[in-house]
Amino acid sequence: MIPFENCIPYDRVMNDIYVPQCPYCKQENVLLPLRPDELPDIQGGKKRLVIFPCCHARVTVIETDSDYLLTTKKVPRF
Ligand SMILES: [Zn+2]
């Protein structure tokens, strides 16, 4: 069971991964420095530091599914 408060929803568009809205600074359609072909590595147990380009928030992604990135920290809700 994935703890929902640690999840960031994302969208995959072609070979890019976007978040519809940054949970830290609320900017919309943020392109993450993460490629879809890295997702299987994360699912295989590899941690991945992702730095949001909008506000330089750092999150460590430890699991993912087709809709969410699971991070090690609680994500702000708004
Ligand atoms: Zn941001």
N, CA, C, O and the ligand as a Tripos MOL2 file, in Angstrom:
@<TRIPOS>MOLECULE
protein
  313   311    79     0     0
PROTEIN
NO_CHARGES

@<TRIPOS>ATOM
      1 N           0.8540   -1.2000    0.0000 N.3       1 MET1
      2 CA          0.0000    0.0000    0.0000 C.3       1 MET1
      3 C           0.8870    1.2470    0.0000 C.2       1 MET1
      4 O           1.6960    1.4430    0.9060 O.2       1 MET1
      5 N           0.7320    2.0450   -0.9770 N.am      2 ILE2
      6 CA          1.5530    3.2480   -1.1180 C.3       2 ILE2
      7 C           0.9580    4.3700   -0.2580 C.2       2 ILE2
      8 O          -0.2360    4.6540   -0.3550 O.2       2 ILE2
      9 N           1.7800    5.0080    0.5830 N.am      3 PRO3
     10 CA          1.2570    6.1330    1.3730 C.3       3 PRO3
     11 C           0.9710    7.3350    0.4780 C.2       3 PRO3
     12 O           1.8770    7.9380   -0.0970 O.2       3 PRO3
     13 N          -0.2890    7.6570    0.3800 N.am      4 PHE4
     14 CA         -0.6930    8.6530   -0.6040 C.3       4 PHE4
     15 C          -0.0640   10.0210   -0.3500 C.2       4 PHE4
     16 O           0.1920   10.7710   -1.2920 O.2       4 PHE4
     17 N           0.1860   10.3500    0.9250 N.am      5 GLU5
     18 CA          0.7240   11.6850    1.2140 C.3       5 GLU5
     19 C           2.1600   11.8460    0.7020 C.2       5 GLU5
     20 O           2.6840   12.9590    0.6640 O.2       5 GLU5
     21 N           2.7900   10.7410    0.3100 N.am      6 ASN6
     22 CA          4.1400   10.8280   -0.2380 C.3       6 ASN6
     23 C           4.1510   10.7530   -1.7690 C.2       6 ASN6
     24 O           5.2120   10.6140   -2.3780 O.2       6 ASN6
     25 N           2.9830   10.8440   -2.3810 N.am      7 CYS7
     26 CA          2.8980   10.6320   -3.8280 C.3       7 CYS7
     27 C           2.7430   11.9370   -4.5950 C.2       7 CYS7
     28 O           2.0620   12.8660   -4.1610 O.2       7 CYS7
     29 N           3.3880   11.9760   -5.7340 N.am      8 ILE8
     30 CA          3.2380   13.0910   -6.6670 C.3       8 ILE8
     31 C           2.6510   12.5300   -7.9610 C.2       8 ILE8
     32 O           3.2670   11.6670   -8.5860 O.2       8 ILE8
     33 N           1.4730   13.0020   -8.3750 N.am      9 PRO9
     34 CA          0.9390   12.5190   -9.6430 C.3       9 PRO9
     35 C           1.7440   13.0620  -10.8210 C.2       9 PRO9
     36 O           2.2060   14.2030  -10.7950 O.2       9 PRO9
     37 N           1.9060   12.2430  -11.8460 N.am     10 TYR10
     38 CA          2.6490   12.7150  -13.0080 C.3      10 TYR10
     39 C           1.9360   12.2820  -14.2840 C.2      10 TYR10
     40 O           1.0770   11.4000  -14.2850 O.2      10 TYR10
     41 N           2.3280   12.9360  -15.3590 N.am     11 ASP11
     42 CA          1.8320   12.5810  -16.6860 C.3      11 ASP11
     43 C           3.0130   12.2810  -17.5740 C.2      11 ASP11
     44 O           4.0230   12.9850  -17.5490 O.2      11 ASP11
     45 N           2.8800   11.2360  -18.3540 N.am     12 ARG12
     46 CA          3.8960   10.9380  -19.3500 C.3      12 ARG12
     47 C           3.3840   11.3910  -20.7100 C.2      12 ARG12
     48 O           2.3080   10.9870  -21.1510 O.2      12 ARG12
     49 N           4.1660   12.2300  -21.3600 N.am     13 VAL13
     50 CA          3.8160   12.7010  -22.6990 C.3      13 VAL13
     51 C           4.9880   12.3690  -23.6110 C.2      13 VAL13
     52 O           6.0670   12.9500  -23.4990 O.2      13 VAL13
     53 N           4.7580   11.4380  -24.5020 N.am     14 MET14
     54 CA          5.8270   10.9320  -25.3520 C.3      14 MET14
     55 C           7.0000   10.4700  -24.4840 C.2      14 MET14
     56 O           6.8600    9.5360  -23.6940 O.2      14 MET14
     57 N           8.1510   11.1210  -24.6300 N.am     15 ASN15
     58 CA          9.3200   10.6900  -23.8670 C.3      15 ASN15
     59 C           9.6480   11.6440  -22.7250 C.2      15 ASN15
     60 O          10.7830   11.7090  -22.2510 O.2      15 ASN15
     61 N           8.6300   12.3800  -22.2970 N.am     16 ASP16
     62 CA          8.8280   13.3390  -21.2110 C.3      16 ASP16
     63 C           7.9030   13.0210  -20.0470 C.2      16 ASP16
     64 O           6.8350   12.4340  -20.2230 O.2      16 ASP16
     65 N           8.3290   13.4140  -18.8700 N.am     17 ILE17
     66 CA          7.5100   13.2480  -17.6720 C.3      17 ILE17
     67 C           7.2400   14.6220  -17.0790 C.2      17 ILE17
     68 O           8.1500   15.3840  -16.7540 O.2      17 ILE17
     69 N           5.9510   14.9040  -16.9530 N.am     18 TYR18
     70 CA          5.5160   16.1800  -16.4080 C.3      18 TYR18
     71 C           4.7680   15.9680  -15.1030 C.2      18 TYR18
     72 O           4.1660   14.9160  -14.8890 O.2      18 TYR18
     73 N           4.8060   16.9710  -14.2310 N.am     19 VAL19
     74 CA          3.8150   17.0180  -13.1700 C.3      19 VAL19
     75 C           2.8240   18.1190  -13.5350 C.2      19 VAL19
     76 O           3.2290   19.2130  -13.9270 O.2      19 VAL19
     77 N           1.5180   17.8340  -13.4070 N.am     20 PRO20
     78 CA          0.4990   18.8280  -13.7900 C.3      20 PRO20
     79 C           0.6410   20.1190  -12.9840 C.2      20 PRO20
     80 O           0.3900   21.2160  -13.4840 O.2      20 PRO20
     81 N           1.0540   19.9550  -11.7090 N.am     21 GLN21
     82 CA          1.3100   21.1420  -10.8980 C.3      21 GLN21
     83 C           2.3560   20.7970   -9.8480 C.2      21 GLN21
     84 O           2.2420   19.7860   -9.1550 O.2      21 GLN21
     85 N           3.3660   21.6330   -9.7340 N.am     22 CYS22
     86 CA          4.4020   21.3880   -8.7340 C.3      22 CYS22
     87 C           3.7930   21.5130   -7.3420 C.2      22 CYS22
     88 O           3.1500   22.5210   -7.0470 O.2      22 CYS22
     89 N           3.9800   20.5070   -6.4720 N.am     23 PRO23
     90 CA          3.3980   20.6060   -5.1310 C.3      23 PRO23
     91 C           4.1250   21.6000   -4.2390 C.2      23 PRO23
     92 O           3.6220   21.9520   -3.1720 O.2      23 PRO23
     93 N           5.2920   22.0540   -4.6560 N.am     24 TYR24
     94 CA          6.0850   22.9400   -3.8060 C.3      24 TYR24
     95 C           5.8920   24.4120   -4.1410 C.2      24 TYR24
     96 O           5.8200   25.2480   -3.2390 O.2      24 TYR24
     97 N           5.8070   24.7400   -5.4330 N.am     25 CYS25
     98 CA          5.6710   26.1580   -5.7930 C.3      25 CYS25
     99 C           4.4340   26.4100   -6.6500 C.2      25 CYS25
    100 O           4.1460   27.5490   -7.0150 O.2      25 CYS25
    101 N           3.6960   25.3280   -6.9740 N.am     26 LYS26
    102 CA          2.4140   25.4330   -7.6770 C.3      26 LYS26
    103 C           2.5260   25.8140   -9.1550 C.2      26 LYS26
    104 O           1.5130   26.0950   -9.7960 O.2      26 LYS26
    105 N           3.7170   25.8260   -9.6920 N.am     27 GLN27
    106 CA          3.8350   26.0550  -11.1290 C.3      27 GLN27
    107 C           3.2030   24.8970  -11.8900 C.2      27 GLN27
    108 O           3.2970   23.7410  -11.4780 O.2      27 GLN27
    109 N           2.5620   25.2210  -12.9970 N.am     28 GLU28
    110 CA          1.8590   24.1930  -13.7540 C.3      28 GLU28
    111 C           2.7340   23.6160  -14.8610 C.2      28 GLU28
    112 O           3.6190   24.2790  -15.4020 O.2      28 GLU28
    113 N           2.4440   22.3390  -15.1780 N.am     29 ASN29
    114 CA          3.1270   21.6340  -16.2670 C.3      29 ASN29
    115 C           4.6460   21.7270  -16.1860 C.2      29 ASN29
    116 O           5.3070   22.2890  -17.0590 O.2      29 ASN29
    117 N           5.1670   21.1610  -15.1160 N.am     30 VAL30
    118 CA          6.6090   21.1880  -14.9100 C.3      30 VAL30
    119 C           7.2210   19.9260  -15.5200 C.2      30 VAL30
    120 O           6.8300   18.8020  -15.2070 O.2      30 VAL30
    121 N           8.1870   20.1550  -16.3960 N.am     31 LEU31
    122 CA          8.9020   19.0450  -17.0130 C.3      31 LEU31
    123 C           9.9830   18.5630  -16.0530 C.2      31 LEU31
    124 O          10.8650   19.3320  -15.6720 O.2      31 LEU31
    125 N           9.9170   17.3010  -15.6650 N.am     32 LEU32
    126 CA         10.8910   16.7700  -14.7070 C.3      32 LEU32
    127 C          12.1370   16.2570  -15.4170 C.2      32 LEU32
    128 O          12.0560   15.7730  -16.5460 O.2      32 LEU32
    129 N          13.2980   16.3620  -14.7530 N.am     33 PRO33
    130 CA         14.5320   15.8100  -15.3260 C.3      33 PRO33
    131 C          14.5980   14.3010  -15.1020 C.2      33 PRO33
    132 O          15.5010   13.7870  -14.4420 O.2      33 PRO33
    133 N          13.6260   13.6220  -15.6640 N.am     34 LEU34
    134 CA         13.4830   12.1850  -15.4610 C.3      34 LEU34
    135 C          12.9130   11.6130  -16.7580 C.2      34 LEU34
    136 O          11.9740   12.1670  -17.3300 O.2      34 LEU34
    137 N          13.4800   10.5150  -17.2080 N.am     35 ARG35
    138 CA         13.0110    9.9360  -18.4640 C.3      35 ARG35
    139 C          12.1860    8.6850  -18.1980 C.2      35 ARG35
    140 O          12.4280    7.9690  -17.2270 O.2      35 ARG35
    141 N          11.2160    8.4250  -19.0590 N.am     36 PRO36
    142 CA         10.3940    7.2240  -18.8540 C.3      36 PRO36
    143 C          11.2160    5.9410  -18.7830 C.2      36 PRO36
    144 O          10.8340    4.9990  -18.0880 O.2      36 PRO36
    145 N          12.3400    5.8950  -19.4960 N.am     37 ASP37
    146 CA         13.1270    4.6500  -19.4540 C.3      37 ASP37
    147 C          13.8910    4.4770  -18.1390 C.2      37 ASP37
    148 O          14.5260    3.4450  -17.9240 O.2      37 ASP37
    149 N          13.8320    5.4800  -17.2610 N.am     38 GLU38
    150 CA         14.4150    5.3280  -15.9300 C.3      38 GLU38
    151 C          13.4150    4.7360  -14.9390 C.2      38 GLU38
    152 O          13.7950    4.2810  -13.8610 O.2      38 GLU38
    153 N          12.1410    4.7460  -15.3100 N.am     39 LEU39
    154 CA         11.1190    4.2690  -14.3720 C.3      39 LEU39
    155 C          11.2830    2.7920  -14.0140 C.2      39 LEU39
    156 O          11.1090    2.4420  -12.8470 O.2      39 LEU39
    157 N          11.6040    1.9240  -14.9480 N.am     40 PRO40
    158 CA         11.7980    0.5150  -14.5600 C.3      40 PRO40
    159 C          12.9240    0.3210  -13.5520 C.2      40 PRO40
    160 O          12.8450   -0.5720  -12.7080 O.2      40 PRO40
    161 N          13.9840    1.1530  -13.6250 N.am     41 ASP41
    162 CA         15.0570    1.0640  -12.6360 C.3      41 ASP41
    163 C          14.5390    1.3970  -11.2420 C.2      41 ASP41
    164 O          14.8920    0.7500  -10.2560 O.2      41 ASP41
    165 N          13.6860    2.4330  -11.1840 N.am     42 ILE42
    166 CA         13.1220    2.8290   -9.8880 C.3      42 ILE42
    167 C          12.2270    1.7110   -9.3580 C.2      42 ILE42
    168 O          12.2440    1.4020   -8.1670 O.2      42 ILE42
    169 N          11.4560    1.1160  -10.2430 N.am     43 GLN43
    170 CA         10.5910    0.0050   -9.8260 C.3      43 GLN43
    171 C          11.4170   -1.1990   -9.3970 C.2      43 GLN43
    172 O          10.9580   -2.0480   -8.6330 O.2      43 GLN43
    173 N          12.6460   -1.2550   -9.9030 N.am     44 GLY44
    174 CA         13.5250   -2.3410   -9.5190 C.3      44 GLY44
    175 C          14.2870   -2.0780   -8.2370 C.2      44 GLY44
    176 O          15.1040   -2.8990   -7.8200 O.2      44 GLY44
    177 N          14.0260   -0.9270   -7.5990 N.am     45 GLY45
    178 CA         14.6100   -0.6700   -6.2960 C.3      45 GLY45
    179 C          15.6670    0.4190   -6.2720 C.2      45 GLY45
    180 O          16.2700    0.6740   -5.2290 O.2      45 GLY45
    181 N          15.9010    1.0670   -7.4090 N.am     46 LYS46
    182 CA         16.9040    2.1230   -7.4590 C.3      46 LYS46
    183 C          16.2730    3.4570   -7.0560 C.2      46 LYS46
    184 O          15.2230    3.8430   -7.5700 O.2      46 LYS46
    185 N          16.9360    4.1560   -6.1190 N.am     47 LYS47
    186 CA         16.4450    5.4750   -5.7330 C.3      47 LYS47
    187 C          16.9070    6.4980   -6.7530 C.2      47 LYS47
    188 O          17.9880    6.3800   -7.3280 O.2      47 LYS47
    189 N          16.0680    7.5080   -6.9700 N.am     48 ARG48
    190 CA         16.3950    8.5140   -7.9780 C.3      48 ARG48
    191 C          16.0960    9.8920   -7.4060 C.2      48 ARG48
    192 O          14.9500   10.2070   -7.0860 O.2      48 ARG48
    193 N          17.1520   10.7210   -7.2780 N.am     49 LEU49
    194 CA         16.9540   12.1000   -6.8430 C.3      49 LEU49
    195 C          16.4280   12.9140   -8.0220 C.2      49 LEU49
    196 O          17.0150   12.9160   -9.1040 O.2      49 LEU49
    197 N          15.3190   13.5980   -7.7970 N.am     50 VAL50
    198 CA         14.7410   14.4510   -8.8220 C.3      50 VAL50
    199 C          14.6930   15.8720   -8.2710 C.2      50 VAL50
    200 O          14.1530   16.1170   -7.1920 O.2      50 VAL50
    201 N          15.2620   16.7950   -9.0250 N.am     51 ILE51
    202 CA         15.2370   18.2040   -8.6300 C.3      51 ILE51
    203 C          14.2760   18.9360   -9.5510 C.2      51 ILE51
    204 O          14.4660   18.9760  -10.7670 O.2      51 ILE51
    205 N          13.2490   19.5110   -8.9560 N.am     52 PHE52
    206 CA         12.2730   20.2380   -9.7680 C.3      52 PHE52
    207 C          12.9340   21.4640  -10.3760 C.2      52 PHE52
    208 O          13.5760   22.2320   -9.6580 O.2      52 PHE52
    209 N          12.7950   21.6670  -11.6750 N.am     53 PRO53
    210 CA         13.4470   22.8080  -12.3220 C.3      53 PRO53
    211 C          12.8120   24.1450  -11.9500 C.2      53 PRO53
    212 O          13.4500   25.1910  -12.0700 O.2      53 PRO53
    213 N          11.5660   24.1160  -11.5010 N.am     54 CYS54
    214 CA         10.8480   25.3620  -11.2140 C.3      54 CYS54
    215 C          11.3390   26.0160   -9.9240 C.2      54 CYS54
    216 O          11.5490   27.2280   -9.8870 O.2      54 CYS54
    217 N          11.5220   25.2220   -8.8660 N.am     55 CYS55
    218 CA         11.8400   25.8100   -7.5630 C.3      55 CYS55
    219 C          12.9900   25.0780   -6.8840 C.2      55 CYS55
    220 O          13.3080   25.3560   -5.7280 O.2      55 CYS55
    221 N          13.6180   24.1370   -7.6020 N.am     56 HIS56
    222 CA         14.7520   23.3680   -7.0950 C.3      56 HIS56
    223 C          14.4350   22.5380   -5.8630 C.2      56 HIS56
    224 O          15.3270   22.2090   -5.0810 O.2      56 HIS56
    225 N          13.1720   22.2030   -5.6950 N.am     57 ALA57
    226 CA         12.8030   21.2620   -4.6400 C.3      57 ALA57
    227 C          13.4210   19.9090   -4.9800 C.2      57 ALA57
    228 O          13.4110   19.4760   -6.1320 O.2      57 ALA57
    229 N          13.9580   19.2530   -3.9570 N.am     58 ARG58
    230 CA         14.5980   17.9520   -4.1630 C.3      58 ARG58
    231 C          13.7200   16.8670   -3.5850 C.2      58 ARG58
    232 O          13.3090   16.9440   -2.4270 O.2      58 ARG58
    233 N          13.4350   15.8770   -4.3680 N.am     59 VAL59
    234 CA         12.6950   14.7210   -3.8620 C.3      59 VAL59
    235 C          13.4460   13.4630   -4.2680 C.2      59 VAL59
    236 O          14.0560   13.4010   -5.3350 O.2      59 VAL59
    237 N          13.3910   12.4800   -3.4130 N.am     60 THR60
    238 CA         13.9640   11.1810   -3.7420 C.3      60 THR60
    239 C          12.8240   10.2340   -4.0710 C.2      60 THR60
    240 O          11.9870    9.9230   -3.2250 O.2      60 THR60
    241 N          12.8090    9.7850   -5.3160 N.am     61 VAL61
    242 CA         11.7500    8.8840   -5.7700 C.3      61 VAL61
    243 C          12.1970    7.4520   -5.5090 C.2      61 VAL61
    244 O          13.2660    7.0250   -5.9450 O.2      61 VAL61
    245 N          11.3580    6.7240   -4.7900 N.am     62 ILE62
    246 CA         11.7320    5.3490   -4.4300 C.3      62 ILE62
    247 C          10.8140    4.2940   -5.0450 C.2      62 ILE62
    248 O          11.1090    3.1010   -4.9900 O.2      62 ILE62
    249 N           9.7150    4.7320   -5.6210 N.am     63 GLU63
    250 CA          8.8180    3.7770   -6.2660 C.3      63 GLU63
    251 C           7.9400    4.5670   -7.2230 C.2      63 GLU63
    252 O           7.7630    5.7760   -7.0710 O.2      63 GLU63
    253 N           7.4000    3.8770   -8.1980 N.am     64 THR64
    254 CA          6.5280    4.5630   -9.1420 C.3      64 THR64
    255 C           5.5490    3.5600   -9.7270 C.2      64 THR64
    256 O           5.8240    2.3630   -9.8130 O.2      64 THR64
    257 N           4.3960    4.0850  -10.1270 N.am     65 ASP65
    258 CA          3.5010    3.2810  -10.9590 C.3      65 ASP65
    259 C           3.1520    4.1430  -12.1700 C.2      65 ASP65
    260 O           3.8580    5.1070  -12.4660 O.2      65 ASP65
    261 N           2.0900    3.8110  -12.8590 N.am     66 SER66
    262 CA          1.7940    4.5340  -14.0910 C.3      66 SER66
    263 C           1.2240    5.9280  -13.8360 C.2      66 SER66
    264 O           1.0940    6.7170  -14.7720 O.2      66 SER66
    265 N           0.8840    6.2410  -12.5900 N.am     67 ASP67
    266 CA          0.2650    7.5330  -12.2930 C.3      67 ASP67
    267 C           1.0230    8.3810  -11.2760 C.2      67 ASP67
    268 O           0.9190    9.6070  -11.2750 O.2      67 ASP67
    269 N           1.7950    7.7060  -10.4000 N.am     68 TYR68
    270 CA          2.3730    8.4290   -9.2730 C.3      68 TYR68
    271 C           3.8610    8.1310   -9.1120 C.2      68 TYR68
    272 O           4.3540    7.0540   -9.4490 O.2      68 TYR68
    273 N           4.5530    9.1430   -8.5770 N.am     69 LEU69
    274 CA          5.9040    8.9460   -8.0830 C.3      69 LEU69
    275 C           5.8250    8.9080   -6.5640 C.2      69 LEU69
    276 O           5.2480    9.8080   -5.9540 O.2      69 LEU69
    277 N           6.3930    7.8830   -5.9470 N.am     70 LEU70
    278 CA          6.4190    7.7900   -4.4890 C.3      70 LEU70
    279 C           7.7510    8.3380   -4.0030 C.2      70 LEU70
    280 O           8.8120    7.9050   -4.4510 O.2      70 LEU70
    281 N           7.6880    9.2980   -3.0790 N.am     71 THR71
    282 CA          8.9000    9.9310   -2.5750 C.3      71 THR71
    283 C           9.1090    9.5810   -1.1060 C.2      71 THR71
    284 O           8.2260    9.0270   -0.4510 O.2      71 THR71
    285 N          10.3020    9.9190   -0.6020 N.am     72 THR72
    286 CA         10.6310    9.5910    0.7930 C.3      72 THR72
    287 C          10.0410   10.6060    1.7750 C.2      72 THR72
    288 O          10.0300   10.3670    2.9830 O.2      72 THR72
    289 N           9.5550   11.7260    1.2670 N.am     73 LYS73
    290 CA          9.0320   12.7560    2.1670 C.3      73 LYS73
    291 C           7.5670   13.0440    1.8580 C.2      73 LYS73
    292 O           7.0930   12.8120    0.7460 O.2      73 LYS73
    293 N           6.8650   13.5510    2.8580 N.am     74 LYS74
    294 CA          5.4970   13.9810    2.6170 C.3      74 LYS74
    295 C           5.4940   15.1350    1.6260 C.2      74 LYS74
    296 O           6.3450   16.0240    1.6710 O.2      74 LYS74
    297 N           4.5210   15.0960    0.7360 N.am     75 VAL75
    298 CA          4.3920   16.1130   -0.2870 C.3      75 VAL75
    299 C           3.3140   17.1030    0.1660 C.2      75 VAL75
    300 O           2.2480   16.6910    0.6240 O.2      75 VAL75
    301 N           3.5870   18.4110    0.0410 N.am     76 PRO76
    302 CA          2.5530   19.3830    0.4430 C.3      76 PRO76
    303 C           1.2690   19.1910   -0.3510 C.2      76 PRO76
    304 O           1.3030   18.8780   -1.5410 O.2      76 PRO76
    305 N           0.1620   19.3770    0.3060 N.am     77 ARG77
    306 CA         -1.1530   19.3100   -0.3640 C.3      77 ARG77
    307 C          -1.7330   20.7150   -0.4270 C.2      77 ARG77
    308 O          -1.4650   21.5520    0.4350 O.2      77 ARG77
    309 N          -2.5180   20.9540   -1.4450 N.am     78 PHE78
    310 CA         -3.1420   22.2800   -1.5540 C.3      78 PHE78
    311 C          -4.4860   22.1460   -2.2050 C.2      78 PHE78
    312 O          -5.1830   23.1430   -2.3940 O.2      78 PHE78
    313 ZN          8.2360   23.9450   -8.0930 Zn       79 ZN79
@<TRIPOS>BOND
     1     1     2 1
     2     2     3 1
     3     3     4 2
     4     3     5 am
     5     5     6 1
     6     6     7 1
     7     7     8 2
     8     7     9 am
     9     9    10 1
    10    10    11 1
    11    11    12 2
    12    11    13 am
    13    13    14 1
    14    14    15 1
    15    15    16 2
    16    15    17 am
    17    17    18 1
    18    18    19 1
    19    19    20 2
    20    19    21 am
    21    21    22 1
    22    22    23 1
    23    23    24 2
    24    23    25 am
    25    25    26 1
    26    26    27 1
    27    27    28 2
    28    27    29 am
    29    29    30 1
    30    30    31 1
    31    31    32 2
    32    31    33 am
    33    33    34 1
    34    34    35 1
    35    35    36 2
    36    35    37 am
    37    37    38 1
    38    38    39 1
    39    39    40 2
    40    39    41 am
    41    41    42 1
    42    42    43 1
    43    43    44 2
    44    43    45 am
    45    45    46 1
    46    46    47 1
    47    47    48 2
    48    47    49 am
    49    49    50 1
    50    50    51 1
    51    51    52 2
    52    51    53 am
    53    53    54 1
    54    54    55 1
    55    55    56 2
    56    55    57 am
    57    57    58 1
    58    58    59 1
    59    59    60 2
    60    59    61 am
    61    61    62 1
    62    62    63 1
    63    63    64 2
    64    63    65 am
    65    65    66 1
    66    66    67 1
    67    67    68 2
    68    67    69 am
    69    69    70 1
    70    70    71 1
    71    71    72 2
    72    71    73 am
    73    73    74 1
    74    74    75 1
    75    75    76 2
    76    75    77 am
    77    77    78 1
    78    78    79 1
    79    79    80 2
    80    79    81 am
    81    81    82 1
    82    82    83 1
    83    83    84 2
    84    83    85 am
    85    85    86 1
    86    86    87 1
    87    87    88 2
    88    87    89 am
    89    89    90 1
    90    90    91 1
    91    91    92 2
    92    91    93 am
    93    93    94 1
    94    94    95 1
    95    95    96 2
    96    95    97 am
    97    97    98 1
    98    98    99 1
    99    99   100 2
   100    99   101 am
   101   101   102 1
   102   102   103 1
   103   103   104 2
   104   103   105 am
   105   105   106 1
   106   106   107 1
   107   107   108 2
   108   107   109 am
   109   109   110 1
   110   110   111 1
   111   111   112 2
   112   111   113 am
   113   113   114 1
   114   114   115 1
   115   115   116 2
   116   115   117 am
   117   117   118 1
   118   118   119 1
   119   119   120 2
   120   119   121 am
   121   121   122 1
   122   122   123 1
   123   123   124 2
   124   123   125 am
   125   125   126 1
   126   126   127 1
   127   127   128 2
   128   127   129 am
   129   129   130 1
   130   130   131 1
   131   131   132 2
   132   131   133 am
   133   133   134 1
   134   134   135 1
   135   135   136 2
   136   135   137 am
   137   137   138 1
   138   138   139 1
   139   139   140 2
   140   139   141 am
   141   141   142 1
   142   142   143 1
   143   143   144 2
   144   143   145 am
   145   145   146 1
   146   146   147 1
   147   147   148 2
   148   147   149 am
   149   149   150 1
   150   150   151 1
   151   151   152 2
   152   151   153 am
   153   153   154 1
   154   154   155 1
   155   155   156 2
   156   155   157 am
   157   157   158 1
   158   158   159 1
   159   159   160 2
   160   159   161 am
   161   161   162 1
   162   162   163 1
   163   163   164 2
   164   163   165 am
   165   165   166 1
   166   166   167 1
   167   167   168 2
   168   167   169 am
   169   169   170 1
   170   170   171 1
   171   171   172 2
   172   171   173 am
   173   173   174 1
   174   174   175 1
   175   175   176 2
   176   175   177 am
   177   177   178 1
   178   178   179 1
   179   179   180 2
   180   179   181 am
   181   181   182 1
   182   182   183 1
   183   183   184 2
   184   183   185 am
   185   185   186 1
   186   186   187 1
   187   187   188 2
   188   187   189 am
   189   189   190 1
   190   190   191 1
   191   191   192 2
   192   191   193 am
   193   193   194 1
   194   194   195 1
   195   195   196 2
   196   195   197 am
   197   197   198 1
   198   198   199 1
   199   199   200 2
   200   199   201 am
   201   201   202 1
   202   202   203 1
   203   203   204 2
   204   203   205 am
   205   205   206 1
   206   206   207 1
   207   207   208 2
   208   207   209 am
   209   209   210 1
   210   210   211 1
   211   211   212 2
   212   211   213 am
   213   213   214 1
   214   214   215 1
   215   215   216 2
   216   215   217 am
   217   217   218 1
   218   218   219 1
   219   219   220 2
   220   219   221 am
   221   221   222 1
   222   222   223 1
   223   223   224 2
   224   223   225 am
   225   225   226 1
   226   226   227 1
   227   227   228 2
   228   227   229 am
   229   229   230 1
   230   230   231 1
   231   231   232 2
   232   231   233 am
   233   233   234 1
   234   234   235 1
   235   235   236 2
   236   235   237 am
   237   237   238 1
   238   238   239 1
   239   239   240 2
   240   239   241 am
   241   241   242 1
   242   242   243 1
   243   243   244 2
   244   243   245 am
   245   245   246 1
   246   246   247 1
   247   247   248 2
   248   247   249 am
   249   249   250 1
   250   250   251 1
   251   251   252 2
   252   251   253 am
   253   253   254 1
   254   254   255 1
   255   255   256 2
   256   255   257 am
   257   257   258 1
   258   258   259 1
   259   259   260 2
   260   259   261 am
   261   261   262 1
   262   262   263 1
   263   263   264 2
   264   263   265 am
   265   265   266 1
   266   266   267 1
   267   267   268 2
   268   267   269 am
   269   269   270 1
   270   270   271 1
   271   271   272 2
   272   271   273 am
   273   273   274 1
   274   274   275 1
   275   275   276 2
   276   275   277 am
   277   277   278 1
   278   278   279 1
   279   279   280 2
   280   279   281 am
   281   281   282 1
   282   282   283 1
   283   283   284 2
   284   283   285 am
   285   285   286 1
   286   286   287 1
   287   287   288 2
   288   287   289 am
   289   289   290 1
   290   290   291 1
   291   291   292 2
   292   291   293 am
   293   293   294 1
   294   294   295 1
   295   295   296 2
   296   295   297 am
   297   297   298 1
   298   298   299 1
   299   299   300 2
   300   299   301 am
   301   301   302 1
   302   302   303 1
   303   303   304 2
   304   303   305 am
   305   305   306 1
   306   306   307 1
   307   307   308 2
   308   307   309 am
   309   309   310 1
   310   310   311 1
   311   311   312 2
@<TRIPOS>SUBSTRUCTURE
     1 MET1         2 RESIDUE 1 A MET
     2 ILE2         6 RESIDUE 1 A ILE
     3 PRO3        10 RESIDUE 1 A PRO
     4 PHE4        14 RESIDUE 1 A PHE
     5 GLU5        18 RESIDUE 1 A GLU
     6 ASN6        22 RESIDUE 1 A ASN
     7 CYS7        26 RESIDUE 1 A CYS
     8 ILE8        30 RESIDUE 1 A ILE
     9 PRO9        34 RESIDUE 1 A PRO
    10 TYR10       38 RESIDUE 1 A TYR
    11 ASP11       42 RESIDUE 1 A ASP
    12 ARG12       46 RESIDUE 1 A ARG
    13 VAL13       50 RESIDUE 1 A VAL
    14 MET14       54 RESIDUE 1 A MET
    15 ASN15       58 RESIDUE 1 A ASN
    16 ASP16       62 RESIDUE 1 A ASP
    17 ILE17       66 RESIDUE 1 A ILE
    18 TYR18       70 RESIDUE 1 A TYR
    19 VAL19       74 RESIDUE 1 A VAL
    20 PRO20       78 RESIDUE 1 A PRO
    21 GLN21       82 RESIDUE 1 A GLN
    22 CYS22       86 RESIDUE 1 A CYS
    23 PRO23       90 RESIDUE 1 A PRO
    24 TYR24       94 RESIDUE 1 A TYR
    25 CYS25       98 RESIDUE 1 A CYS
    26 LYS26      102 RESIDUE 1 A LYS
    27 GLN27      106 RESIDUE 1 A GLN
    28 GLU28      110 RESIDUE 1 A GLU
    29 ASN29      114 RESIDUE 1 A ASN
    30 VAL30      118 RESIDUE 1 A VAL
    31 LEU31      122 RESIDUE 1 A LEU
    32 LEU32      126 RESIDUE 1 A LEU
    33 PRO33      130 RESIDUE 1 A PRO
    34 LEU34      134 RESIDUE 1 A LEU
    35 ARG35      138 RESIDUE 1 A ARG
    36 PRO36      142 RESIDUE 1 A PRO
    37 ASP37      146 RESIDUE 1 A ASP
    38 GLU38      150 RESIDUE 1 A GLU
    39 LEU39      154 RESIDUE 1 A LEU
    40 PRO40      158 RESIDUE 1 A PRO
    41 ASP41      162 RESIDUE 1 A ASP
    42 ILE42      166 RESIDUE 1 A ILE
    43 GLN43      170 RESIDUE 1 A GLN
    44 GLY44      174 RESIDUE 1 A GLY
    45 GLY45      178 RESIDUE 1 A GLY
    46 LYS46      182 RESIDUE 1 A LYS
    47 LYS47      186 RESIDUE 1 A LYS
    48 ARG48      190 RESIDUE 1 A ARG
    49 LEU49      194 RESIDUE 1 A LEU
    50 VAL50      198 RESIDUE 1 A VAL
    51 ILE51      202 RESIDUE 1 A ILE
    52 PHE52      206 RESIDUE 1 A PHE
    53 PRO53      210 RESIDUE 1 A PRO
    54 CYS54      214 RESIDUE 1 A CYS
    55 CYS55      218 RESIDUE 1 A CYS
    56 HIS56      222 RESIDUE 1 A HIS
    57 ALA57      226 RESIDUE 1 A ALA
    58 ARG58      230 RESIDUE 1 A ARG
    59 VAL59      234 RESIDUE 1 A VAL
    60 THR60      238 RESIDUE 1 A THR
    61 VAL61      242 RESIDUE 1 A VAL
    62 ILE62      246 RESIDUE 1 A ILE
    63 GLU63      250 RESIDUE 1 A GLU
    64 THR64      254 RESIDUE 1 A THR
    65 ASP65      258 RESIDUE 1 A ASP
    66 SER66      262 RESIDUE 1 A SER
    67 ASP67      266 RESIDUE 1 A ASP
    68 TYR68      270 RESIDUE 1 A TYR
    69 LEU69      274 RESIDUE 1 A LEU
    70 LEU70      278 RESIDUE 1 A LEU
    71 THR71      282 RESIDUE 1 A THR
    72 THR72      286 RESIDUE 1 A THR
    73 LYS73      290 RESIDUE 1 A LYS
    74 LYS74      294 RESIDUE 1 A LYS
    75 VAL75      298 RESIDUE 1 A VAL
    76 PRO76      302 RESIDUE 1 A PRO
    77 ARG77      306 RESIDUE 1 A ARG
    78 PHE78      310 RESIDUE 1 A PHE
    79 ZN79       313 GROUP 0 **** ****
